[in-house]
């Protein structure tokens, strides 16, 4: 099993990947339904070592089977697990650290693994006054989104946090969410999202896979 990610050590030689049709942002909730053997084994390894795995957006292909992914993703830490009514494994995860994929390979069991570099943490910047309405929107909407957001700490003056939450809940194409993930400047991300969030046709809600 490849090494999984932990924030307090250098990039591992390899990171287990979970390609999905969604973009995971740092601090964002991620519920998963696990049934493929390769991912059951991956989860066991991560839980045994208290480590995480990498979530990357699928560019072409499917979640079950071969897939080509984008190069930038986010590690997912497992915070809870339970057995679903269908007998499969249910996970509750949260996004942690962004990474960039340098090398890729596929193990014999079909698990995708990658050599990665960690992307630096974004600077802690206040939300500019011109974007205060974005924080107000999140303060109003997030408590209505249910599981995953109910007990989330609101960091409404943190530009990176506000941008991440908006990008994950707005009903915009996955390619635009990926663009937001890859941005290193929190203010630039807010500038991009502001017209999408506050436009006449925009209604923030939990996003669905494209």
C-alpha positions in Angstrom: 0.0 0.0 0.0 1.4 3.4 -0.9 2.3 5.9 1.8 -0.6 8.2 2.7 -0.3 11.9 3.4 0.2 13.5 6.8 0.6 17.3 7.1 3.7 17.1 9.4 6.1 15.2 7.1 7.5 15.7 3.6 5.7 14.5 0.5 5.6 10.7 0.5 7.1 8.6 -2.3 3.5 7.8 -3.4 0.0 8.9 -2.5 -3.1 6.8 -2.9 -5.6 8.6 -5.2 -9.4 8.5 -5.3 -10.5 10.0 -8.7 -14.0 11.5 -8.5 -16.3 13.7 -10.5 -16.1 16.4 -7.8 -13.5 18.8 -6.6 -12.5 18.6 -2.9 -11.4 21.9 -1.2 -9.3 22.2 2.0 -11.8 22.2 4.9 -14.6 20.9 2.8 -16.8 17.9 3.7 -16.8 14.7 1.6 -19.2 11.8 2.1 -18.2 8.6 0.3 -19.7 5.2 -0.4 -16.9 2.6 -0.7 -17.5 -0.7 -2.4 -14.5 -1.4 -4.7 -11.9 -3.7 -3.2 -9.0 -1.3 -4.1 -10.6 1.5 -2.1 -11.6 -0.7 0.8 -8.0 -1.7 1.1 -6.9 1.9 0.7 -9.3 3.0 3.5 -8.1 0.3 5.8 -4.5 1.4 5.3 -5.3 5.0 5.9 -7.3 4.3 9.1 -4.6 2.0 10.4 -1.9 4.7 10.0 -4.2 7.7 10.8 -3.3 9.1 7.4 -5.2 10.4 4.3 -5.6 9.8 0.6 -5.7 12.1 -2.4 -8.9 13.2 -4.2 -8.5 14.4 -7.8 -11.1 15.5 -10.3 -11.6 13.2 -13.3 -10.9 14.9 -16.6 -12.0 11.9 -18.8 -13.3 8.5 -17.7 -15.4 7.1 -14.9 -15.1 6.7 -11.1 -15.3 2.9 -11.7 -12.6 2.0 -14.2 -9.8 3.9 -15.9 -9.8 7.7 -15.6 -7.6 10.6 -16.6 -7.4 13.2 -13.9 -6.3 16.8 -13.3 -2.9 17.2 -11.7 -3.9 19.3 -8.6 -6.0 17.7 -5.9 -6.6 17.7 -2.1 -6.0 15.2 0.6 -9.0 13.7 2.4 -8.8 12.8 6.1 -11.3 10.2 7.4 -13.3 11.6 10.3 -16.0 8.9 10.7 -17.2 5.7 9.1 -20.3 3.5 9.2 -22.0 0.6 7.5 -24.6 1.7 5.0 -28.0 0.0 4.6 -26.8 -1.7 1.4 -23.8 -3.2 3.4 -21.2 -1.0 1.8 -18.8 1.3 3.8 -19.8 4.9 4.3 -17.1 7.5 5.1 -17.2 11.1 6.3 -14.1 12.9 5.2 -12.7 16.4 5.2 -10.4 18.1 2.8 -7.0 19.0 4.1 -3.9 19.9 1.9 -3.5 20.6 -1.8 -1.0 18.7 -3.8 0.4 18.6 -7.3 0.9 15.2 -9.1 4.4 14.6 -10.6 4.3 10.9 -11.4 1.5 8.3 -11.8 1.2 4.6 -11.8 -1.5 1.9 -11.2 -1.1 -0.9 -8.8 -2.0 -4.5 -9.6 -5.3 -4.1 -7.8 -6.2 -1.0 -9.9 -5.4 1.6 -7.2 -4.0 4.8 -8.7 -1.0 6.1 -6.9 1.1 9.3 -7.5 4.3 11.0 -6.5 3.3 14.4 -5.3 4.5 17.8 -4.2 2.6 19.7 -1.5 1.4 23.1 -2.6 2.1 25.8 0.0 -0.7 27.0 2.3 -2.5 30.0 1.1 -1.9 33.3 2.9 -4.3 34.3 5.7 -6.0 37.3 4.3 -9.2 39.1 5.4 -12.2 39.3 3.1 -12.1 42.7 1.4 -15.0 44.9 2.2 -16.2 44.9 -1.4 -16.7 41.1 -1.0 -18.4 41.2 2.4 -21.7 40.1 0.8 -20.0 36.8 0.0 -19.4 36.1 3.7 -22.9 37.1 4.5 -24.2 34.7 1.8 -22.3 31.8 3.4 -23.5 32.8 6.9 -27.0 32.5 5.6 -26.7 29.4 3.4 -24.3 27.0 5.1 -26.5 26.2 8.2 -29.2 25.1 5.7 -27.0 22.6 3.9 -27.2 19.9 6.6 -24.7 17.1 7.2 -21.1 18.2 6.7 -21.9 21.9 7.4 -24.0 21.7 10.6 -21.1 22.0 13.0 -18.6 23.6 10.7 -16.6 26.5 12.2 -17.4 29.6 10.2 -14.3 31.6 9.2 -16.2 34.4 7.5 -13.3 36.8 7.5 -10.8 34.3 6.1 -10.6 35.0 2.3 -9.3 31.5 1.5 -12.0 29.7 3.6 -14.8 31.9 2.1 -13.6 31.2 -1.4 -13.3 27.4 -0.8 -16.8 27.2 0.6 -18.3 29.2 -2.2 -16.6 27.2 -4.9 -17.7 23.9 -3.5 -21.4 24.8 -3.0 -22.1 27.0 -6.1 -23.7 25.2 -9.0 -20.8 25.9 -11.4 -19.1 23.4 -13.8 -16.4 21.2 -12.3 -13.8 22.8 -14.5 -14.5 26.1 -12.8 -14.3 24.5 -9.4 -10.9 23.0 -10.4 -9.7 26.4 -11.6 -10.6 27.8 -8.1 -8.7 25.0 -6.4 -5.6 25.6 -8.5 -5.6 29.4 -7.7 -3.0 30.3 -5.0 -4.4 33.8 -4.4 -7.5 33.9 -2.1 -8.5 37.4 -3.3 -8.3 36.4 -7.0 -10.5 33.5 -6.2 -13.1 35.8 -4.6 -12.9 38.1 -7.6 -13.7 35.1 -9.9 -16.5 33.8 -7.8 -18.2 37.1 -6.9 -20.2 37.6 -10.1 -21.1 33.9 -10.1 -22.4 34.0 -6.5 -24.2 37.3 -6.6 -25.6 37.3 -10.1 -29.3 37.2 -10.7 -29.3 33.5 -11.6 -27.0 32.3 -8.8 -28.5 30.2 -6.1 -25.9 28.6 -3.7 -26.7 25.0 -3.0 -24.8 21.7 -2.5 -23.2 21.0 -5.9 -23.8 17.9 -7.9 -21.2 16.0 -9.9 -21.1 17.1 -13.5 
